[in-house]
């Protein structure tokens, strides 16, 4: 049985089911609240969620039972006395060291936990990066939304910020450098100075079987890196649009990636009013549309960056994505066929699949 932990505009939902069949709502938590992101840490079984309240601001919560009591984590705050305010927490990601977790948010901040998410502290290396005063927010704010570890090496870390690009660390986050060579921001004027930071990365993932390979969905572009994020090659040719937010991988195949294109930044719905997931199995040389079982007529869906996840690998790869329409779709055969896992949920902000 697969469990889907789904963050929505109106609470957190835990759904249970089998690939290819409708899922049942097993638990709902934080009713009426915006749950930006939630996941289960498979190492401990603990479930963590981020919420954003218009009154109390962003918080991190944790529990061992989604239907039980939730505890509020400590330390999720910016230094006192400054002008910046914590706006939102976009994502949580397990680290490579035991008990380590990372959380990313707006304004371009990274938090670290060493106790499984009960307490957090600000990553000072990124917070005090000298170029920070030139960072510019994307349409959703100055959001650190992607946190990518290196399998087996807790010192190597990559993060992506909209719109401050990719940042790489080889010392556990003590210091950072950019990894943006090859990115072409077509939305910026041609005479923009090369040191101007305005690179609107939408999502990055690392191929676990070949860690130096990474894939990126950009604000107008799909890219691949073969040198751990230092340089990038455009692989968007063959897609109906290279604008989009979500990105998924097959962990067993470093040549694989899945994207869900949207028409354009000014029309953020699925192209041609059809819902299609595009798959590459040759590292972006070619793309294949996968839409069997997905709405193919008058379907104007928007899928956000954290709302696409996977479980397993190879022929048994399970893929799941949710839309702001409240529809949730799943595939149990690596994207060859799809079916509705749930309908009429609140707008879906994040999806995390777990056994």
Secondary structure as GFF3:
##gff-version 3
##sequence-region A 1 355
A	DSSP	beta_strand	2	8	.	.	.	ID=ss1
A	DSSP	beta_strand	11	17	.	.	.	ID=ss2
A	DSSP	beta_strand	24	29	.	.	.	ID=ss3
A	DSSP	beta_strand	34	40	.	.	.	ID=ss4
A	DSSP	beta_strand	47	53	.	.	.	ID=ss5
A	DSSP	beta_strand	57	63	.	.	.	ID=ss6
A	DSSP	beta_strand	71	72	.	.	.	ID=ss7
A	DSSP	beta_strand	88	94	.	.	.	ID=ss8
A	DSSP	beta_strand	101	106	.	.	.	ID=ss9
A	DSSP	beta_strand	109	113	.	.	.	ID=ss10
A	DSSP	beta_strand	121	122	.	.	.	ID=ss11
A	DSSP	alpha_helix	124	127	.	.	.	ID=ss12
A	DSSP	three_ten_helix	130	134	.	.	.	ID=ss13
A	DSSP	beta_strand	143	150	.	.	.	ID=ss14
A	DSSP	beta_strand	153	162	.	.	.	ID=ss15
A	DSSP	beta_strand	165	169	.	.	.	ID=ss16
A	DSSP	beta_strand	177	178	.	.	.	ID=ss17
A	DSSP	beta_strand	201	206	.	.	.	ID=ss18
A	DSSP	beta_strand	214	218	.	.	.	ID=ss19
A	DSSP	beta_strand	221	225	.	.	.	ID=ss20
A	DSSP	beta_strand	233	234	.	.	.	ID=ss21
A	DSSP	beta_strand	243	248	.	.	.	ID=ss22
A	DSSP	beta_strand	257	262	.	.	.	ID=ss23
A	DSSP	three_ten_helix	271	273	.	.	.	ID=ss24
A	DSSP	beta_strand	277	280	.	.	.	ID=ss25
A	DSSP	beta_strand	288	290	.	.	.	ID=ss26
A	DSSP	beta_strand	308	311	.	.	.	ID=ss27
A	DSSP	three_ten_helix	314	316	.	.	.	ID=ss28
A	DSSP	beta_strand	318	322	.	.	.	ID=ss29
A	DSSP	beta_strand	328	331	.	.	.	ID=ss30
A	DSSP	beta_strand	339	342	.	.	.	ID=ss31
A	DSSP	beta_strand	348	354	.	.	.	ID=ss32
###
